[in-house]
Amino acid sequence: MVGPQYDFLVNPLGVVRSTFEKAIASGSDPTSFDAKDWGATDLFSHFLFDQPGLSRVPVLTPATLRWVQPNTLVRFRGMVQDMIGNELYVGAYKDGSVWRTNKFMDVAQFPMGTADMRIWERRLLYCVPVPGQNAWTEISTEAVTNQYMDWTFQEREKRRRADDESDECKDMHVSADMAQGSPDTKRMKEDEHPSLATPSQGALPECSNSGMNMVPGYDGNSLPCLVKIYDSPESDIKLNDVFEFVGVLASNVEPHVDSKDSEFADDFCEDPLQHFPANKVPRLHCFIHRKLAVSDFLQHNTIMEPKSHLIKEIREALLRHLTSVLGNDAVAAHFMLLHLLSRVHARADPLAVGKLSLNLTCFSKETMSAFGNLLIPAVKNLLPFTHYIPLTVEYLNTTALAPRKDYDTNRLVTGVLQLAEGTHIIVDETKLEAGALNSAGVENARLLKNLMEFQKLEYDFKYYKMEMATDVQLLVMSEGKSNILPADVVVPFQPSAVNATETVVGEALDAWRWYLATIRQLPHSIESEMQKVVENDLVAARQADRTLKPQDLSRWLTMGRLMSLSFGETSLSPEHWQMVKELERLRSERLK
């Protein structure tokens, strides 16, 4: 299907132009290309996933940005933090009698005033590294770096030999595609790619990072990316989704518009990206995008069938690990396991069905120092995305938790709680001391409470507020039952020993990570016979204890589902239902 004439990695725009020219030569009408491409995307899809070539494509990070070249194929993994809107551009135009295209490019190479041209549209997404992404999920770039350096060296040698031998014998990567003679392509021929790490001629001057709207805790090493999406329905991508984008890395040179063409520029080239300088925010013209699940961030994601005997072995080992971390408190460890497996699997407004937030009580500052310092890194080692909130009066009064719309820049300014699906949040309430909350603090407390109860977060659009559905796990550690964050389950913490930090081998960690990522996604049902058993037990429990609320009975059902799933089973059994009732009995005794 793919001939050797295509160099997808070094010269992706050559593939675009070549396939465009072939489509035009075959009689295709360029006016039909606005809604779909002319076959270039199919070629990239085949190269990336069928050959496969995805592992050979550099991942855009602060480290790789120092050496990766403009107009080459790259990929970026991140969360959609803001949707900037749509951008009009000249997609196709006639150069004399020949149709050419500017698709997947920032700089339009067409003579101004051309009458025969087609205005197309693309979507603009501002993407950031996933907030709270842990280091163990990052893709190693060493092998790809070495390959890329080899390819770059080989390309340069080819081009030097070709230039020495004859002007007519040009390397196949530049001959057909560089015929347009644009400044960018001339630099490619002369091996004068501007490095994105060093601003080239025409780049914007250095500017501060203030207002760059990075992820919470931005330290200057995180890399945002402006992604331009083509030929994709808006419903495919939502705010806060995590995606991998593969496409062309644009040059950091800003497009230049002559003053004499200012009227045209006002009509078509008004830049909505003035707050995203290209030398600070790289721009990627996307060919392929795919939504990522938690399992896609596992570095050693061995494909294993969720067979019951294997699941039970992994479950037992993970439960032993959690019990050790929690000072031999087996009850707390069991609830912790169910909590880590929970997710929102359905919504019946205002309820988020499937969540299981957890409040571990009886934590003092000393207990937190002893066990919190074990539990927090243990969770970080198990889950791809985690976030720690030290809850203090000052934190509540000064921190921006919810995103807000800035109409001066027309951007969504992120907040701490703008997080990806599957993020785990640990709230340390032991740091909370007496103090007065200001209006911002009261609002932040309400936002946290709403997030825990309903898995929704309010976005502030100044003139109105909009609730966005979330799916995050919340664990609160506090001295007594939290009054700010009403968790689904309150478990008094009763450790019996402070265990030494155990060394976990890589194979065990890989298995636990796979287990938590896989089990959470399994379907679950309750058979009709088991439904009757559950109903009878719930009625009997309500008769014995009139203080039980409907949400307590709903929580039992959630725990039954999670208990079955923890063993790799997709339907509730009498044995696992009995385990849930026993856990509840032990918890109730502690509460008394």
Secondary structure as the mmCIF struct_conf table of DSSP 4:
data_model
#
loop_
_struct_conf.conf_type_id
_struct_conf.id
_struct_conf.beg_label_comp_id
_struct_conf.beg_label_asym_id
_struct_conf.beg_label_seq_id
_struct_conf.end_label_comp_id
_struct_conf.end_label_asym_id
_struct_conf.end_label_seq_id
TURN_TY1_P TURN_TY1_P1 PRO A 4 GLN A 5
TURN_TY1_P TURN_TY1_P2 PHE A 8 VAL A 10
HELX_RH_AL_P HELX_RH_AL_P1 PRO A 12 ALA A 25
TURN_TY1_P TURN_TY1_P3 SER A 26 GLY A 27
HELX_RH_3T_P HELX_RH_3T_P1 PRO A 30 PHE A 33
BEND BEND1 ASP A 34 LYS A 36
BEND BEND2 TRP A 38 GLY A 39
HELX_RH_AL_P HELX_RH_AL_P2 ALA A 40 SER A 45
HELX_RH_PI_P HELX_RH_PI_P1 HIS A 46 ASP A 50
BEND BEND3 GLN A 51 GLN A 51
HELX_RH_3T_P HELX_RH_3T_P2 LEU A 54 ARG A 56
BEND BEND4 VAL A 57 VAL A 57
HELX_LH_PP_P HELX_LH_PP_P1 PRO A 58 PRO A 58
STRN STRN1 VAL A 59 VAL A 59
TURN_TY1_P TURN_TY1_P4 PRO A 62 ALA A 63
HELX_RH_3T_P HELX_RH_3T_P3 THR A 64 ARG A 66
TURN_TY1_P TURN_TY1_P5 TRP A 67 TRP A 67
HELX_LH_PP_P HELX_LH_PP_P2 VAL A 68 GLN A 69
TURN_TY1_P TURN_TY1_P6 PRO A 70 ASN A 71
BEND BEND5 THR A 72 THR A 72
STRN STRN2 LEU A 73 ASP A 95
TURN_TY1_P TURN_TY1_P7 GLY A 96 SER A 97
STRN STRN3 VAL A 98 THR A 101
TURN_TY1_P TURN_TY1_P8 LYS A 103 PHE A 104
BEND BEND6 ASP A 106 VAL A 107
BEND BEND7 PHE A 110 PHE A 110
TURN_TY1_P TURN_TY1_P9 MET A 112 GLY A 113
BEND BEND8 ALA A 115 ASP A 116
STRN STRN4 MET A 117 VAL A 128
HELX_LH_PP_P HELX_LH_PP_P3 PRO A 129 VAL A 130
TURN_TY1_P TURN_TY1_P10 PRO A 131 GLY A 132
STRN STRN5 GLN A 133 GLN A 133
HELX_RH_3T_P HELX_RH_3T_P4 ALA A 135 THR A 137
BEND BEND9 GLU A 138 GLU A 138
HELX_LH_PP_P HELX_LH_PP_P4 ILE A 139 SER A 140
HELX_RH_AL_P HELX_RH_AL_P3 GLU A 142 GLU A 165
TURN_TY1_P TURN_TY1_P11 ASP A 167 GLU A 168
BEND BEND10 CYS A 169 CYS A 169
TURN_TY1_P TURN_TY1_P12 MET A 172 ALA A 176
HELX_RH_3T_P HELX_RH_3T_P5 ASP A 177 GLN A 180
HELX_RH_AL_P HELX_RH_AL_P4 PRO A 183 LYS A 189
TURN_TY1_P TURN_TY1_P13 GLU A 190 ASP A 191
HELX_LH_PP_P HELX_LH_PP_P5 HIS A 193 SER A 195
TURN_TY1_P TURN_TY1_P14 LEU A 196 ALA A 197
BEND BEND11 THR A 198 THR A 198
TURN_TY1_P TURN_TY1_P15 GLN A 201 GLY A 202
HELX_LH_PP_P HELX_LH_PP_P6 ALA A 203 GLU A 206
BEND BEND12 ASN A 209 ASN A 209
TURN_TY1_P TURN_TY1_P16 SER A 210 GLY A 211
TURN_TY1_P TURN_TY1_P17 PRO A 216 GLY A 217
BEND BEND13 GLY A 220 GLY A 220
STRN STRN6 CYS A 225 ILE A 229
BEND BEND14 ASP A 231 ASP A 231
HELX_RH_3T_P HELX_RH_3T_P6 GLU A 234 ASP A 236
TURN_TY1_P TURN_TY1_P18 LEU A 239 ASN A 240
STRN STRN7 VAL A 242 LEU A 249
HELX_LH_PP_P HELX_LH_PP_P7 ALA A 250 SER A 251
BEND BEND15 ASN A 252 VAL A 253
HELX_LH_PP_P HELX_LH_PP_P8 GLU A 254 PRO A 255
HELX_RH_3T_P HELX_RH_3T_P7 SER A 259 ASP A 261
HELX_RH_AL_P HELX_RH_AL_P5 SER A 262 PHE A 268
TURN_TY1_P TURN_TY1_P19 PRO A 272 HIS A 275
BEND BEND16 PHE A 276 PHE A 276
TURN_TY1_P TURN_TY1_P20 ALA A 278 LYS A 280
BEND BEND17 VAL A 281 VAL A 281
STRN STRN8 ARG A 283 LYS A 291
HELX_LH_PP_P HELX_LH_PP_P9 LEU A 292 ALA A 293
HELX_RH_3T_P HELX_RH_3T_P8 VAL A 294 PHE A 297
TURN_TY1_P TURN_TY1_P21 GLN A 299 HIS A 300
HELX_RH_AL_P HELX_RH_AL_P6 SER A 308 VAL A 325
TURN_TY1_P TURN_TY1_P22 LEU A 326 ASN A 328
HELX_RH_AL_P HELX_RH_AL_P7 ALA A 330 LEU A 341
STRN STRN9 ALA A 346 ALA A 348
TURN_TY1_P TURN_TY1_P23 ASP A 349 PRO A 350
STRN STRN10 LEU A 351 VAL A 353
TURN_TY1_P TURN_TY1_P24 GLY A 354 GLY A 354
STRN STRN11 LEU A 358 THR A 361
HELX_RH_AL_P HELX_RH_AL_P8 LYS A 365 THR A 367
HELX_RH_PI_P HELX_RH_PI_P2 MET A 368 GLY A 372
HELX_RH_AL_P HELX_RH_AL_P9 ASN A 373 LEU A 382
BEND BEND18 PRO A 384 PRO A 384
STRN STRN12 PHE A 385 PHE A 385
STRN STRN13 THR A 386 PRO A 390
HELX_RH_AL_P HELX_RH_AL_P10 VAL A 393 THR A 398
BEND BEND19 ALA A 402 ALA A 402
STRN STRN14 ARG A 404 ASP A 406
TURN_TY1_P TURN_TY1_P25 TYR A 407 ASN A 410
STRN STRN15 ARG A 411 VAL A 413
TURN_TY1_P TURN_TY1_P26 VAL A 416 LEU A 417
TURN_TY1_P TURN_TY1_P27 GLU A 421 GLY A 422
STRN STRN16 HIS A 424 ASP A 428
HELX_RH_3T_P HELX_RH_3T_P9 GLU A 429 LYS A 431
BEND BEND20 ALA A 434 ALA A 434
HELX_RH_AL_P HELX_RH_AL_P11 SER A 439 PHE A 454
BEND BEND21 GLN A 455 GLN A 455
STRN STRN17 LYS A 456 ASP A 460
BEND BEND22 LYS A 462 TYR A 463
STRN STRN18 LYS A 465 ALA A 469
STRN STRN19 GLN A 473 MET A 477
BEND BEND23 GLU A 479 GLY A 480
BEND BEND24 ASN A 483 LEU A 485
BEND BEND25 ASP A 488 ASP A 488
STRN STRN20 VAL A 489 PRO A 492
HELX_LH_PP_P HELX_LH_PP_P10 ASN A 499 VAL A 505
HELX_RH_AL_P HELX_RH_AL_P12 GLY A 506 ILE A 519
TURN_TY1_P TURN_TY1_P28 ARG A 520 GLN A 521
STRN STRN21 SER A 525 SER A 525
HELX_RH_AL_P HELX_RH_AL_P13 SER A 528 ALA A 544
TURN_TY1_P TURN_TY1_P29 ARG A 546 THR A 547
HELX_RH_AL_P HELX_RH_AL_P14 PRO A 550 SER A 566
TURN_TY1_P TURN_TY1_P30 PHE A 567 GLY A 568
BEND BEND26 THR A 570 THR A 570
STRN STRN22 SER A 571 SER A 571
HELX_RH_AL_P HELX_RH_AL_P15 PRO A 574 LEU A 591
#
